[in-house]
Amino acid sequence: MLGISVARKGDQLVIRWQLTRIAISMDTIVSVTHDETYAGEIKDAIRIGTPQGTTDRIVIRTQDAAYILFTTNADSIQNSINRYMEEHLKASS
């Protein structure tokens, strides 16, 4: 598996990178944004991926944590997460 992948499994957003698997309840996600800083603006965030000068950073903020994804396909991942969030909201209502 190359890079970071995201998928929706029921009501969870599942992030995979190498041997790491993180499941985040979609009900707890507050925002999904880009971060232009090198190491990530949030100092206590959970970092996923390899921070290199050419990678983009996506920040997923939840009610109790923040995750920074270091990736070269940030737009694709952010679009997927936003689509999963929309699907989750439609299914919940």
C-alpha positions as CSV (number, residue, x, y, z in Angstrom):
1,M,0.0,0.0,0.0
2,L,1.5,3.3,-1.0
3,G,0.6,6.5,0.8
4,I,-2.4,7.3,2.9
5,S,-5.8,5.9,2.2
6,V,-9.2,6.8,3.6
7,A,-12.4,4.8,3.6
8,R,-15.8,4.9,5.2
9,K,-16.8,1.8,7.2
10,G,-20.3,2.3,8.6
11,D,-20.1,5.4,10.8
12,Q,-16.3,5.5,11.0
13,L,-13.7,7.2,8.8
14,V,-10.8,4.7,8.5
15,I,-7.3,6.0,7.8
16,R,-4.6,3.6,6.7
17,W,-0.9,4.2,6.3
18,Q,1.7,1.5,6.2
19,L,0.8,-0.8,9.2
20,T,-1.3,1.9,10.9
21,R,-5.1,1.8,11.0
22,I,-7.0,4.6,12.7
23,A,-10.8,4.7,13.0
24,I,-12.5,8.0,13.7
25,S,-16.2,8.2,14.5
26,M,-17.7,10.5,11.9
27,D,-20.0,12.0,14.5
28,T,-17.0,13.5,16.2
29,I,-15.4,15.2,13.2
30,V,-15.6,19.0,13.4
31,S,-13.6,20.1,10.4
32,V,-11.3,19.0,7.5
33,T,-8.9,21.6,6.3
34,H,-5.4,22.2,4.7
35,D,-2.4,23.2,6.9
36,E,0.3,25.1,5.2
37,T,2.9,24.8,8.0
38,Y,5.8,22.3,7.7
39,A,5.2,20.3,10.9
40,G,1.5,21.2,11.4
41,E,0.1,24.0,13.4
42,I,-1.4,21.9,16.1
43,K,1.4,20.8,18.4
44,D,-0.3,17.8,20.0
45,A,-1.9,16.4,16.9
46,I,-1.6,12.8,15.8
47,R,0.7,12.8,12.7
48,I,0.1,10.2,10.0
49,G,2.5,9.9,7.0
50,T,6.0,11.3,6.3
51,P,6.4,15.1,6.7
52,Q,8.5,16.2,3.8
53,G,8.8,19.6,2.1
54,T,6.7,18.6,-0.9
55,T,3.8,16.9,0.9
56,D,0.6,18.6,1.6
57,R,-1.1,18.5,5.0
58,I,-4.7,17.8,5.8
59,V,-6.0,18.4,9.3
60,I,-8.9,16.5,10.6
61,R,-10.2,18.0,13.8
62,T,-12.5,16.0,16.1
63,Q,-14.2,16.9,19.3
64,D,-11.3,15.5,21.3
65,A,-8.2,15.2,19.0
66,A,-6.6,16.4,15.8
67,Y,-5.0,14.4,13.1
68,I,-2.5,15.7,10.5
69,L,-2.2,13.6,7.3
70,F,1.0,14.2,5.4
71,T,0.2,13.2,1.8
72,T,1.0,14.0,-1.9
73,N,-2.7,13.6,-2.9
74,A,-4.3,16.0,-0.4
75,D,-7.1,17.2,-2.7
76,S,-8.3,13.6,-3.5
77,I,-8.2,12.6,0.2
78,Q,-10.0,15.8,1.3
79,N,-12.6,15.3,-1.4
80,S,-13.2,11.7,-0.3
81,I,-13.5,12.7,3.4
82,N,-16.0,15.5,2.5
83,R,-18.0,13.0,0.4
84,Y,-18.1,10.5,3.2
85,M,-19.2,13.2,5.7
86,E,-22.0,14.2,3.3
87,E,-23.1,10.6,2.9
88,H,-23.0,10.1,6.7
89,L,-25.1,13.2,7.3
90,K,-27.7,12.1,4.8
91,A,-27.9,8.6,6.3
92,S,-28.2,10.0,9.8
93,S,-31.1,12.3,9.0
